[in-house]
Amino acid sequence: MPERSAAAPLHLLAEDADDLQVISAALQDAVAKLGDIHWAPAARQLTIALNRYRWEAGGPTEERVRAGLQLGSVLSVQARKLRRDAPRAVVELLAVEFEPAAPPGGAILLRFAGDADLRCEVECIDVLLTDVSAPWPAKGRPEHEE
């Protein structure tokens, strides 16, 4: 049985663009099913359940963990190149970015492989990332072309 890393589960809160960059790094190469993306307009929240690669674990052990990403203070959400009629389709998250507008608002962009994205207009940056499961062995380390 592979040795588990001692890295603690992540619980990160982003309240500014610098904080959001840390969450983006932790979520690079996370995968999710489109059906695990939930927009609740009345609550002004976007929530995504993902399987993220544990970049912070380091060492020889390659792991993934189930995580929840929640964006608060969301005013609207626009999807591009994401099929709502395919809830079992898997998407790979590449980055989370912030485009400022009238402070403290702007847009949080979730960039996915295949040139797809979600654009969330927000009153302010209010993002939470939390690991919600024990890690399991990953099939391999995500790789990118230089």
N, CA, C and O atoms as a GROMACS GRO file, in nm:
protein
  584
    1MET      N    1   0.085  -0.118   0.000
    1MET     CA    2   0.000   0.000   0.000
    1MET      C    3   0.089   0.124   0.000
    1MET      O    4   0.184   0.131   0.078
    2PRO      N    5   0.059   0.223  -0.089
    2PRO     CA    6   0.142   0.344  -0.093
    2PRO      C    7   0.137   0.420   0.039
    2PRO      O    8   0.036   0.423   0.108
    3GLU      N    9   0.251   0.481   0.071
    3GLU     CA   10   0.259   0.561   0.194
    3GLU      C   11   0.183   0.692   0.175
    3GLU      O   12   0.198   0.759   0.072
    4ARG      N   13   0.102   0.730   0.273
    4ARG     CA   14   0.027   0.856   0.269
    4ARG      C   15   0.114   0.970   0.319
    4ARG      O   16   0.195   0.953   0.410
    5SER      N   17   0.097   1.085   0.257
    5SER     CA   18   0.174   1.202   0.301
    5SER      C   19   0.113   1.256   0.430
    5SER      O   20  -0.002   1.229   0.463
    6ALA      N   21   0.194   1.333   0.500
    6ALA     CA   22   0.150   1.390   0.627
    6ALA      C   23   0.089   1.528   0.609
    6ALA      O   24   0.049   1.590   0.708
    7ALA      N   25   0.082   1.579   0.486
    7ALA     CA   26   0.027   1.713   0.464
    7ALA      C   27  -0.117   1.719   0.513
    7ALA      O   28  -0.198   1.631   0.483
    8ALA      N   29  -0.148   1.823   0.588
    8ALA     CA   30  -0.281   1.840   0.644
    8ALA      C   31  -0.380   1.879   0.534
    8ALA      O   32  -0.340   1.933   0.430
    9PRO      N   33  -0.509   1.851   0.555
    9PRO     CA   34  -0.610   1.895   0.458
    9PRO      C   35  -0.608   2.047   0.446
    9PRO      O   36  -0.581   2.118   0.543
   10LEU      N   37  -0.637   2.095   0.325
   10LEU     CA   38  -0.639   2.240   0.304
   10LEU      C   39  -0.773   2.299   0.346
   10LEU      O   40  -0.878   2.240   0.324
   11HIS      N   41  -0.766   2.416   0.407
   11HIS     CA   42  -0.882   2.500   0.439
   11HIS      C   43  -0.835   2.642   0.412
   11HIS      O   44  -0.771   2.705   0.496
   12LEU      N   45  -0.867   2.693   0.292
   12LEU     CA   46  -0.816   2.823   0.251
   12LEU      C   47  -0.931   2.920   0.225
   12LEU      O   48  -1.035   2.882   0.171
   13LEU      N   49  -0.910   3.045   0.264
   13LEU     CA   50  -1.006   3.151   0.241
   13LEU      C   51  -0.936   3.261   0.161
   13LEU      O   52  -0.826   3.304   0.196
   14ALA      N   53  -1.001   3.306   0.054
   14ALA     CA   54  -0.946   3.416  -0.026
   14ALA      C   55  -1.037   3.537  -0.012
   14ALA      O   56  -1.158   3.530  -0.031
   15GLU      N   57  -0.973   3.650   0.023
   15GLU     CA   58  -1.046   3.776   0.034
   15GLU      C   59  -0.985   3.884  -0.054
   15GLU      O   60  -1.036   3.996  -0.059
   16ASP      N   61  -0.876   3.850  -0.124
   16ASP     CA   62  -0.816   3.945  -0.218
   16ASP      C   63  -0.750   3.865  -0.331
   16ASP      O   64  -0.745   3.742  -0.327
   17ALA      N   65  -0.700   3.935  -0.432
   17ALA     CA   66  -0.643   3.870  -0.549
   17ALA      C   67  -0.522   3.784  -0.516
   17ALA      O   68  -0.502   3.679  -0.577
   18ASP      N   69  -0.440   3.827  -0.421
   18ASP     CA   70  -0.324   3.747  -0.382
   18ASP      C   71  -0.368   3.615  -0.319
   18ASP      O   72  -0.312   3.510  -0.351
   19ASP      N   73  -0.467   3.620  -0.231
   19ASP     CA   74  -0.520   3.497  -0.171
   19ASP      C   75  -0.575   3.404  -0.279
   19ASP      O   76  -0.556   3.283  -0.273
   20LEU      N   77  -0.641   3.462  -0.378
   20LEU     CA   78  -0.702   3.383  -0.485
   20LEU      C   79  -0.596   3.309  -0.567
   20LEU      O   80  -0.621   3.200  -0.616
   21GLN      N   81  -0.478   3.368  -0.582
   21GLN     CA   82  -0.369   3.302  -0.653
   21GLN      C   83  -0.325   3.175  -0.580
   21GLN      O   84  -0.288   3.077  -0.644
   22VAL      N   85  -0.328   3.177  -0.447
   22VAL     CA   86  -0.292   3.058  -0.370
   22VAL      C   87  -0.395   2.947  -0.395
   22VAL      O   88  -0.358   2.832  -0.415
   23ILE      N   89  -0.522   2.983  -0.394
   23ILE     CA   90  -0.628   2.885  -0.422
   23ILE      C   91  -0.615   2.833  -0.564
   23ILE      O   92  -0.632   2.713  -0.588
   24SER      N   93  -0.585   2.920  -0.658
   24SER     CA   94  -0.566   2.878  -0.797
   24SER      C   95  -0.455   2.774  -0.808
   24SER      O   96  -0.471   2.673  -0.877
   25ALA      N   97  -0.344   2.797  -0.741
   25ALA     CA   98  -0.233   2.702  -0.745
   25ALA      C   99  -0.273   2.567  -0.686
   25ALA      O  100  -0.236   2.462  -0.739
   26ALA      N  101  -0.348   2.570  -0.578
   26ALA     CA  102  -0.392   2.445  -0.515
   26ALA      C  103  -0.490   2.368  -0.604
   26ALA      O  104  -0.498   2.246  -0.596
   27LEU      N  105  -0.564   2.440  -0.688
   27LEU     CA  106  -0.666   2.376  -0.773
   27LEU      C  107  -0.617   2.344  -0.914
   27LEU      O  108  -0.693   2.287  -0.992
   28GLN      N  109  -0.495   2.379  -0.947
   28GLN     CA  110  -0.446   2.350  -1.082
   28GLN      C  111  -0.459   2.201  -1.109
   28GLN      O  112  -0.413   2.118  -1.031
   29ASP      N  113  -0.523   2.168  -1.221
   29ASP     CA  114  -0.544   2.030  -1.266
   29ASP      C  115  -0.648   1.954  -1.186
   29ASP      O  116  -0.655   1.832  -1.194
   30ALA      N  117  -0.731   2.025  -1.109
   30ALA     CA  118  -0.844   1.959  -1.043
   30ALA      C  119  -0.945   1.919  -1.150
   30ALA      O  120  -0.957   1.985  -1.253
   31VAL      N  121  -1.017   1.811  -1.125
   31VAL     CA  122  -1.119   1.765  -1.219
   31VAL      C  123  -1.254   1.761  -1.148
   31VAL      O  124  -1.263   1.736  -1.028
   32ALA      N  125  -1.358   1.787  -1.228
   32ALA     CA  126  -1.495   1.787  -1.174
   32ALA      C  127  -1.590   1.744  -1.284
   32ALA      O  128  -1.559   1.757  -1.402
   33LYS      N  129  -1.704   1.694  -1.244
   33LYS     CA  130  -1.811   1.667  -1.339
   33LYS      C  131  -1.895   1.794  -1.348
   33LYS      O  132  -1.914   1.864  -1.248
   34LEU      N  133  -1.946   1.822  -1.467
   34LEU     CA  134  -2.029   1.942  -1.483
   34LEU      C  135  -2.148   1.940  -1.388
   34LEU      O  136  -2.192   2.046  -1.342
   35GLY      N  137  -2.200   1.822  -1.358
   35GLY     CA  138  -2.312   1.811  -1.266
   35GLY      C  139  -2.277   1.845  -1.122
   35GLY      O  140  -2.366   1.861  -1.038
   36ASP      N  141  -2.146   1.858  -1.093
   36ASP     CA  142  -2.102   1.895  -0.958
   36ASP      C  143  -2.076   2.045  -0.944
   36ASP      O  144  -2.017   2.090  -0.846
   37ILE      N  145  -2.121   2.121  -1.043
   37ILE     CA  146  -2.113   2.266  -1.038
   37ILE      C  147  -2.254   2.318  -1.010
   37ILE      O  148  -2.345   2.294  -1.089
   38HIS      N  149  -2.271   2.387  -0.899
   38HIS     CA  150  -2.404   2.433  -0.857
   38HIS      C  151  -2.406   2.584  -0.836
   38HIS      O  152  -2.326   2.638  -0.759
   39TRP      N  153  -2.497   2.651  -0.906
   39TRP     CA  154  -2.516   2.796  -0.893
   39TRP      C  155  -2.647   2.817  -0.820
   39TRP      O  156  -2.753   2.773  -0.866
   40ALA      N  157  -2.641   2.885  -0.707
   40ALA     CA  158  -2.759   2.915  -0.625
   40ALA      C  159  -2.777   3.067  -0.626
   40ALA      O  160  -2.722   3.136  -0.540
   41PRO      N  161  -2.856   3.121  -0.722
   41PRO     CA  162  -2.870   3.267  -0.734
   41PRO      C  163  -2.925   3.333  -0.608
   41PRO      O  164  -2.880   3.441  -0.569
   42ALA      N  165  -3.023   3.270  -0.543
   42ALA     CA  166  -3.083   3.330  -0.424
   42ALA      C  167  -2.980   3.343  -0.311
   42ALA      O  168  -2.983   3.440  -0.235
   43ALA      N  169  -2.891   3.246  -0.300
   43ALA     CA  170  -2.786   3.249  -0.196
   43ALA      C  171  -2.661   3.323  -0.244
   43ALA      O  172  -2.570   3.350  -0.166
   44ARG      N  173  -2.658   3.356  -0.374
   44ARG     CA  174  -2.543   3.421  -0.437
   44ARG      C  175  -2.415   3.340  -0.416
   44ARG      O  176  -2.310   3.394  -0.381
   45GLN      N  177  -2.426   3.207  -0.440
   45GLN     CA  178  -2.312   3.118  -0.423
   45GLN      C  179  -2.297   3.025  -0.542
   45GLN      O  180  -2.395   2.976  -0.598
   46LEU      N  181  -2.172   3.001  -0.579
   46LEU     CA  182  -2.137   2.899  -0.676
   46LEU      C  183  -2.052   2.798  -0.602
   46LEU      O  184  -1.953   2.834  -0.538
   47THR      N  185  -2.089   2.671  -0.609
   47THR     CA  186  -2.019   2.566  -0.538
   47THR      C  187  -1.979   2.457  -0.637
   47THR      O  188  -2.058   2.419  -0.724
   48ILE      N  189  -1.857   2.408  -0.624
   48ILE     CA  190  -1.807   2.302  -0.711
   48ILE      C  191  -1.740   2.196  -0.625
   48ILE      O  192  -1.656   2.228  -0.540
   49ALA      N  193  -1.776   2.071  -0.648
   49ALA     CA  194  -1.707   1.957  -0.586
   49ALA      C  195  -1.604   1.908  -0.688
   49ALA      O  196  -1.637   1.881  -0.803
   50LEU      N  197  -1.479   1.898  -0.644
   50LEU     CA  198  -1.369   1.862  -0.735
   50LEU      C  199  -1.281   1.754  -0.674
   50LEU      O  200  -1.281   1.732  -0.553
   51ASN      N  201  -1.207   1.688  -0.760
   51ASN     CA  202  -1.098   1.601  -0.717
   51ASN      C  203  -0.971   1.675  -0.754
   51ASN      O  204  -0.938   1.690  -0.872
   52ARG      N  205  -0.899   1.722  -0.653
   52ARG     CA  206  -0.781   1.802  -0.680
   52ARG      C  207  -0.654   1.723  -0.653
   52ARG      O  208  -0.647   1.640  -0.563
   53TYR      N  209  -0.554   1.753  -0.734
   53TYR     CA  210  -0.421   1.695  -0.713
   53TYR      C  211  -0.357   1.768  -0.596
   53TYR      O  212  -0.363   1.891  -0.590
   54ARG      N  213  -0.296   1.695  -0.504
   54ARG     CA  214  -0.237   1.756  -0.385
   54ARG      C  215  -0.093   1.798  -0.413
   54ARG      O  216   0.002   1.730  -0.375
   55TRP      N  217  -0.078   1.913  -0.480
   55TRP     CA  218   0.055   1.965  -0.512
   55TRP      C  219   0.137   1.987  -0.385
   55TRP      O  220   0.259   1.969  -0.387
   56GLU      N  221   0.072   2.025  -0.277
   56GLU     CA  222   0.144   2.058  -0.154
   56GLU      C  223   0.196   1.936  -0.080
   56GLU      O  224   0.277   1.950   0.012
   57ALA      N  225   0.151   1.815  -0.117
   57ALA     CA  226   0.193   1.694  -0.045
   57ALA      C  227   0.341   1.667  -0.064
   57ALA      O  228   0.408   1.622   0.028
   58GLY      N  229   0.393   1.696  -0.184
   58GLY     CA  230   0.536   1.676  -0.210
   58GLY      C  231   0.578   1.531  -0.195
   58GLY      O  232   0.494   1.444  -0.171
   59GLY      N  233   0.704   1.506  -0.208
   59GLY     CA  234   0.757   1.371  -0.191
   59GLY      C  235   0.717   1.277  -0.304
   59GLY      O  236   0.664   1.321  -0.406
   60PRO      N  237   0.742   1.149  -0.285
   60PRO     CA  238   0.717   1.051  -0.390
   60PRO      C  239   0.570   1.012  -0.405
   60PRO      O  240   0.532   0.951  -0.505
   61THR      N  241   0.487   1.046  -0.307
   61THR     CA  242   0.347   1.006  -0.310
   61THR      C  243   0.266   1.104  -0.394
   61THR      O  244   0.269   1.225  -0.370
   62GLU      N  245   0.192   1.052  -0.491
   62GLU     CA  246   0.105   1.133  -0.574
   62GLU      C  247  -0.038   1.106  -0.530
   62GLU      O  248  -0.083   0.991  -0.532
   63GLU      N  249  -0.109   1.213  -0.491
   63GLU     CA  250  -0.242   1.196  -0.433
   63GLU      C  251  -0.342   1.294  -0.491
   63GLU      O  252  -0.307   1.401  -0.541
   64ARG      N  253  -0.467   1.254  -0.482
   64ARG     CA  254  -0.580   1.343  -0.508
   64ARG      C  255  -0.668   1.340  -0.383
   64ARG      O  256  -0.660   1.249  -0.301
   65VAL      N  257  -0.751   1.442  -0.371
   65VAL     CA  258  -0.841   1.453  -0.258
   65VAL      C  259  -0.969   1.520  -0.308
   65VAL      O  260  -0.964   1.603  -0.399
   66ARG      N  261  -1.082   1.486  -0.248
   66ARG     CA  262  -1.208   1.552  -0.281
   66ARG      C  263  -1.209   1.686  -0.209
   66ARG      O  264  -1.176   1.694  -0.091
   67ALA      N  265  -1.247   1.790  -0.281
   67ALA     CA  266  -1.247   1.924  -0.224
   67ALA      C  267  -1.372   1.999  -0.267
   67ALA      O  268  -1.432   1.967  -0.370
   68GLY      N  269  -1.408   2.097  -0.188
   68GLY     CA  270  -1.519   2.183  -0.222
   68GLY      C  271  -1.469   2.325  -0.240
   68GLY      O  272  -1.392   2.376  -0.160
   69LEU      N  273  -1.515   2.388  -0.347
   69LEU     CA  274  -1.482   2.528  -0.375
   69LEU      C  275  -1.612   2.605  -0.371
   69LEU      O  276  -1.708   2.569  -0.439
   70GLN      N  277  -1.616   2.712  -0.291
   70GLN     CA  278  -1.737   2.793  -0.281
   70GLN      C  279  -1.702   2.939  -0.304
   70GLN      O  280  -1.614   2.995  -0.239
   71LEU      N  281  -1.773   3.000  -0.399
   71LEU     CA  282  -1.760   3.142  -0.427
   71LEU      C  283  -1.883   3.209  -0.369
   71LEU      O  284  -1.996   3.170  -0.401
   72GLY      N  285  -1.863   3.310  -0.285
   72GLY     CA  286  -1.973   3.385  -0.227
   72GLY      C  287  -1.984   3.522  -0.292
   72GLY      O  288  -1.896   3.564  -0.367
   73SER      N  289  -2.093   3.592  -0.263
   73SER     CA  290  -2.118   3.726  -0.316
   73SER      C  291  -2.121   3.729  -0.468
   73SER      O  292  -2.079   3.827  -0.530
   74VAL      N  293  -2.172   3.620  -0.528
   74VAL     CA  294  -2.178   3.609  -0.674
   74VAL      C  295  -2.306   3.673  -0.725
   74VAL      O  296  -2.416   3.640  -0.681
   75LEU      N  297  -2.290   3.765  -0.819
   75LEU     CA  298  -2.405   3.836  -0.876
   75LEU      C  299  -2.460   3.767  -1.000
   75LEU      O  300  -2.581   3.766  -1.022
   76SER      N  301  -2.370   3.709  -1.081
   76SER     CA  302  -2.413   3.638  -1.202
   76SER      C  303  -2.305   3.541  -1.243
   76SER      O  304  -2.189   3.553  -1.204
   77VAL      N  305  -2.345   3.442  -1.324
   77VAL     CA  306  -2.252   3.341  -1.374
   77VAL      C  307  -2.277   3.323  -1.523
   77VAL      O  308  -2.392   3.308  -1.566
   78GLN      N  309  -2.170   3.324  -1.600
   78GLN     CA  310  -2.178   3.298  -1.744
   78GLN      C  311  -2.084   3.183  -1.777
   78GLN      O  312  -1.968   3.181  -1.734
   79ALA      N  313  -2.133   3.087  -1.855
   79ALA     CA  314  -2.052   2.973  -1.897
   79ALA      C  315  -2.018   2.986  -2.045
   79ALA      O  316  -2.099   3.034  -2.125
   80ARG      N  317  -1.898   2.942  -2.079
   80ARG     CA  318  -1.855   2.939  -2.219
   80ARG      C  319  -1.793   2.803  -2.246
   80ARG      O  320  -1.699   2.762  -2.178
   81LYS      N  321  -1.847   2.734  -2.347
   81LYS     CA  322  -1.799   2.603  -2.391
   81LYS      C  323  -1.814   2.496  -2.283
   81LYS      O  324  -1.734   2.403  -2.278
   82LEU      N  325  -1.914   2.508  -2.197
   82LEU     CA  326  -1.946   2.406  -2.098
   82LEU      C  327  -2.088   2.359  -2.128
   82LEU      O  328  -2.180   2.441  -2.133
   83ARG      N  329  -2.108   2.230  -2.149
   83ARG     CA  330  -2.237   2.176  -2.190
   83ARG      C  331  -2.324   2.145  -2.068
   83ARG      O  332  -2.295   2.054  -1.991
   84ARG      N  333  -2.429   2.220  -2.052
   84ARG     CA  334  -2.521   2.198  -1.940
   84ARG      C  335  -2.597   2.067  -1.954
   84ARG      O  336  -2.644   2.011  -1.855
   85ASP      N  337  -2.610   2.017  -2.078
   85ASP     CA  338  -2.684   1.894  -2.102
   85ASP      C  339  -2.599   1.769  -2.081
   85ASP      O  340  -2.644   1.658  -2.111
   86ALA      N  341  -2.476   1.784  -2.031
   86ALA     CA  342  -2.386   1.671  -2.011
   86ALA      C  343  -2.332   1.672  -1.868
   86ALA      O  344  -2.213   1.697  -1.847
   87PRO      N  345  -2.418   1.644  -1.768
   87PRO     CA  346  -2.374   1.655  -1.629
   87PRO      C  347  -2.262   1.558  -1.590
   87PRO      O  348  -2.194   1.580  -1.490
   88ARG      N  349  -2.243   1.452  -1.667
   88ARG     CA  350  -2.137   1.355  -1.632
   88ARG      C  351  -2.005   1.387  -1.701
   88ARG      O  352  -1.904   1.322  -1.676
   89ALA      N  353  -2.006   1.488  -1.788
   89ALA     CA  354  -1.882   1.528  -1.857
   89ALA      C  355  -1.782   1.580  -1.755
   89ALA      O  356  -1.818   1.652  -1.661
   90VAL      N  357  -1.656   1.544  -1.774
   90VAL     CA  358  -1.550   1.583  -1.682
   90VAL      C  359  -1.474   1.703  -1.740
   90VAL      O  360  -1.440   1.706  -1.858
   91VAL      N  361  -1.449   1.800  -1.654
   91VAL     CA  362  -1.372   1.918  -1.692
   91VAL      C  363  -1.248   1.927  -1.603
   91VAL      O  364  -1.249   1.883  -1.488
   92GLU      N  365  -1.142   1.985  -1.659
   92GLU     CA  366  -1.017   2.002  -1.584
   92GLU      C  367  -0.994   2.151  -1.561
   92GLU      O  368  -0.985   2.228  -1.656
   93LEU      N  369  -0.985   2.190  -1.436
   93LEU     CA  370  -0.963   2.330  -1.399
   93LEU      C  371  -0.815   2.364  -1.412
   93LEU      O  372  -0.730   2.296  -1.354
   94LEU      N  373  -0.786   2.468  -1.486
   94LEU     CA  374  -0.647   2.509  -1.505
   94LEU      C  375  -0.607   2.626  -1.417
   94LEU      O  376  -0.494   2.633  -1.369
   95ALA      N  377  -0.700   2.720  -1.395
   95ALA     CA  378  -0.665   2.839  -1.316
   95ALA      C  379  -0.791   2.909  -1.267
   95ALA      O  380  -0.899   2.895  -1.324
   96VAL      N  381  -0.773   2.985  -1.160
   96VAL     CA  382  -0.876   3.073  -1.106
   96VAL      C  383  -0.815   3.214  -1.109
   96VAL      O  384  -0.710   3.237  -1.050
   97GLU      N  385  -0.883   3.306  -1.178
   97GLU     CA  386  -0.828   3.440  -1.197
   97GLU      C  387  -0.928   3.545  -1.153
   97GLU      O  388  -1.048   3.519  -1.144
   98PHE      N  389  -0.877   3.664  -1.125
   98PHE     CA  390  -0.963   3.776  -1.086
   98PHE      C  391  -0.941   3.892  -1.180
   98PHE      O  392  -0.828   3.932  -1.206
   99GLU      N  393  -1.051   3.947  -1.232
   99GLU     CA  394  -1.048   4.068  -1.312
   99GLU      C  395  -1.117   4.177  -1.231
   99GLU      O  396  -1.239   4.174  -1.215
  100PRO      N  397  -1.041   4.274  -1.178
  100PRO     CA  398  -1.102   4.377  -1.095
  100PRO      C  399  -1.192   4.471  -1.175
  100PRO      O  400  -1.171   4.495  -1.294
  101ALA      N  401  -1.293   4.523  -1.106
  101ALA     CA  402  -1.381   4.626  -1.160
  101ALA      C  403  -1.389   4.733  -1.051
  101ALA      O  404  -1.288   4.762  -0.987
  102ALA      N  405  -1.507   4.791  -1.030
  102ALA     CA  406  -1.521   4.889  -0.922
  102ALA      C  407  -1.493   4.819  -0.789
  102ALA      O  408  -1.565   4.726  -0.752
  103PRO      N  409  -1.390   4.863  -0.716
  103PRO     CA  410  -1.353   4.795  -0.591
  103PRO      C  411  -1.470   4.787  -0.493
  103PRO      O  412  -1.545   4.884  -0.480
  104PRO      N  413  -1.486   4.676  -0.425
  104PRO     CA  414  -1.400   4.558  -0.426
  104PRO      C  415  -1.446   4.451  -0.526
  104PRO      O  416  -1.400   4.337  -0.518
  105GLY      N  417  -1.534   4.484  -0.618
  105GLY     CA  418  -1.593   4.386  -0.708
  105GLY      C  419  -1.508   4.356  -0.830
  105GLY      O  420  -1.399   4.411  -0.850
  106GLY      N  421  -1.563   4.267  -0.912
  106GLY     CA  422  -1.496   4.227  -1.034
  106GLY      C  423  -1.552   4.095  -1.082
  106GLY      O  424  -1.668   4.063  -1.057
  107ALA      N  425  -1.469   4.020  -1.150
  107ALA     CA  426  -1.509   3.889  -1.202
  107ALA      C  427  -1.405   3.786  -1.164
  107ALA      O  428  -1.285   3.810  -1.176
  108ILE      N  429  -1.453   3.672  -1.117
  108ILE     CA  430  -1.367   3.557  -1.093
  108ILE      C  431  -1.388   3.463  -1.211
  108ILE      O  432  -1.501   3.424  -1.242
  109LEU      N  433  -1.278   3.429  -1.277
  109LEU     CA  434  -1.284   3.340  -1.392
  109LEU      C  435  -1.227   3.204  -1.356
  109LEU      O  436  -1.114   3.194  -1.307
  110LEU      N  437  -1.303   3.102  -1.380
  110LEU     CA  438  -1.257   2.965  -1.364
  110LEU      C  439  -1.225   2.916  -1.504
  110LEU      O  440  -1.315   2.896  -1.586
  111ARG      N  441  -1.096   2.897  -1.533
  111ARG     CA  442  -1.049   2.857  -1.666
  111ARG      C  443  -1.030   2.706  -1.671
  111ARG      O  444  -0.960   2.648  -1.588
  112PHE      N  445  -1.095   2.644  -1.769
  112PHE     CA  446  -1.090   2.499  -1.785
  112PHE      C  447  -1.016   2.463  -1.914
  112PHE      O  448  -1.004   2.545  -2.004
  113ALA      N  449  -0.967   2.340  -1.920
  113ALA     CA  450  -0.905   2.290  -2.043
  113ALA      C  451  -1.007   2.296  -2.155
  113ALA      O  452  -1.128   2.291  -2.131
  114GLY      N  453  -0.958   2.307  -2.278
  114GLY     CA  454  -1.048   2.315  -2.392
  114GLY      C  455  -1.104   2.453  -2.415
  114GLY      O  456  -1.204   2.469  -2.485
  115ASP      N  457  -1.041   2.555  -2.357
  115ASP     CA  458  -1.081   2.695  -2.374
  115ASP      C  459  -1.222   2.723  -2.320
  115ASP      O  460  -1.291   2.811  -2.371
  116ALA      N  461  -1.262   2.649  -2.218
  116ALA     CA  462  -1.392   2.671  -2.154
  116ALA      C  463  -1.370   2.751  -2.027
  116ALA      O  464  -1.262   2.750  -1.969
  117ASP      N  465  -1.475   2.822  -1.984
  117ASP     CA  466  -1.463   2.894  -1.858
  117ASP      C  467  -1.599   2.929  -1.799
  117ASP      O  468  -1.702   2.926  -1.866
  118LEU      N  469  -1.594   2.961  -1.672
  118LEU     CA  470  -1.707   3.019  -1.599
  118LEU      C  471  -1.663   3.158  -1.556
  118LEU      O  472  -1.555   3.175  -1.499
  119ARG      N  473  -1.748   3.256  -1.583
  119ARG     CA  474  -1.720   3.393  -1.542
  119ARG      C  475  -1.822   3.430  -1.436
  119ARG      O  476  -1.942   3.431  -1.463
  120CYS      N  477  -1.774   3.459  -1.316
  120CYS     CA  478  -1.860   3.492  -1.203
  120CYS      C  479  -1.841   3.638  -1.166
  120CYS      O  480  -1.734   3.677  -1.118
  121GLU      N  481  -1.943   3.719  -1.188
  121GLU     CA  482  -1.937   3.858  -1.145
  121GLU      C  483  -1.961   3.858  -0.994
  121GLU      O  484  -2.058   3.800  -0.946
  122VAL      N  485  -1.871   3.923  -0.920
  122VAL     CA  486  -1.879   3.920  -0.774
  122VAL      C  487  -1.875   4.061  -0.716
  122VAL      O  488  -1.815   4.153  -0.772
  123GLU      N  489  -1.941   4.075  -0.600
  123GLU     CA  490  -1.934   4.201  -0.525
  123GLU      C  491  -1.796   4.221  -0.466
  123GLU      O  492  -1.745   4.332  -0.457
  124CYS      N  493  -1.737   4.108  -0.425
  124CYS     CA  494  -1.604   4.109  -0.364
  124CYS      C  495  -1.550   3.966  -0.372
  124CYS      O  496  -1.624   3.873  -0.404
  125ILE      N  497  -1.422   3.950  -0.344
  125ILE     CA  498  -1.363   3.817  -0.342
  125ILE      C  499  -1.397   3.752  -0.209
  125ILE      O  500  -1.358   3.801  -0.102
  126ASP      N  501  -1.470   3.644  -0.217
  126ASP     CA  502  -1.513   3.567  -0.099
  126ASP      C  503  -1.514   3.421  -0.141
  126ASP      O  504  -1.618   3.366  -0.179
  127VAL      N  505  -1.396   3.357  -0.134
  127VAL     CA  506  -1.378   3.222  -0.189
  127VAL      C  507  -1.322   3.131  -0.080
  127VAL      O  508  -1.230   3.168  -0.007
  128LEU      N  509  -1.380   3.012  -0.071
  128LEU     CA  510  -1.338   2.913   0.027
  128LEU      C  511  -1.305   2.783  -0.044
  128LEU      O  512  -1.383   2.736  -0.127
  129LEU      N  513  -1.189   2.725  -0.014
  129LEU     CA  514  -1.149   2.593  -0.063
  129LEU      C  515  -1.126   2.504   0.058
  129LEU      O  516  -1.049   2.539   0.147
  130THR      N  517  -1.193   2.390   0.061
  130THR     CA  518  -1.180   2.298   0.173
  130THR      C  519  -1.170   2.154   0.124
  130THR      O  520  -1.252   2.111   0.043
  131ASP      N  521  -1.070   2.081   0.172
  131ASP     CA  522  -1.063   1.937   0.145
  131ASP      C  523  -1.168   1.868   0.230
  131ASP      O  524  -1.183   1.898   0.348
  132VAL      N  525  -1.240   1.774   0.169
  132VAL     CA  526  -1.350   1.709   0.241
  132VAL      C  527  -1.336   1.557   0.248
  132VAL      O  528  -1.428   1.489   0.293
  133SER      N  529  -1.223   1.502   0.204
  133SER     CA  530  -1.203   1.357   0.212
  133SER      C  531  -1.058   1.328   0.248
  133SER      O  532  -0.973   1.417   0.250
  134ALA      N  533  -1.033   1.203   0.274
  134ALA     CA  534  -0.895   1.158   0.290
  134ALA      C  535  -0.834   1.146   0.150
  134ALA      O  536  -0.907   1.118   0.054
  135PRO      N  537  -0.704   1.167   0.136
  135PRO     CA  538  -0.641   1.154   0.005
  135PRO      C  539  -0.636   1.008  -0.040
  135PRO      O  540  -0.640   0.916   0.041
  136TRP      N  541  -0.628   0.990  -0.173
  136TRP     CA  542  -0.611   0.857  -0.230
  136TRP      C  543  -0.501   0.865  -0.336
  136TRP      O  544  -0.471   0.974  -0.386
  137PRO      N  545  -0.440   0.752  -0.370
  137PRO     CA  546  -0.331   0.756  -0.469
  137PRO      C  547  -0.382   0.806  -0.604
  137PRO      O  548  -0.486   0.762  -0.653
  138ALA      N  549  -0.306   0.897  -0.664
  138ALA     CA  550  -0.337   0.948  -0.797
  138ALA      C  551  -0.277   0.853  -0.900
  138ALA      O  552  -0.179   0.783  -0.872
  139LYS      N  553  -0.337   0.852  -1.019
  139LYS     CA  554  -0.285   0.765  -1.126
  139LYS      C  555  -0.155   0.819  -1.183
  139LYS      O  556  -0.082   0.747  -1.251
  140GLY      N  557  -0.126   0.945  -1.156
  140GLY     CA  558  -0.003   1.006  -1.205
  140GLY      C  559  -0.003   1.154  -1.178
  140GLY      O  560  -0.104   1.212  -1.138
  141ARG      N  561   0.111   1.215  -1.200
  141ARG     CA  562   0.125   1.358  -1.179
  141ARG      C  563   0.080   1.430  -1.307
  141ARG      O  564   0.125   1.395  -1.416
  142PRO      N  565  -0.007   1.530  -1.295
  142PRO     CA  566  -0.047   1.606  -1.414
  142PRO      C  567   0.076   1.671  -1.479
  142PRO      O  568   0.165   1.721  -1.410
  143GLU      N  569   0.079   1.668  -1.612
  143GLU     CA  570   0.188   1.729  -1.685
  143GLU      C  571   0.135   1.826  -1.788
  143GLU      O  572   0.025   1.808  -1.840
  144HIS      N  573   0.214   1.927  -1.819
  144HIS     CA  574   0.178   2.029  -1.917
  144HIS      C  575   0.293   2.046  -2.014
  144HIS      O  576   0.410   2.030  -1.979
  145GLU      N  577   0.257   2.079  -2.139
  145GLU     CA  578   0.361   2.109  -2.237
  145GLU      C  579   0.424   2.244  -2.202
  145GLU      O  580   0.356   2.336  -2.157
  146GLU      N  581   0.554   2.254  -2.223
  146GLU     CA  582   0.625   2.380  -2.196
  146GLU      C  583   0.592   2.483  -2.299
  146GLU      O  584   0.642   2.595  -2.292
   0.00000   0.00000   0.00000
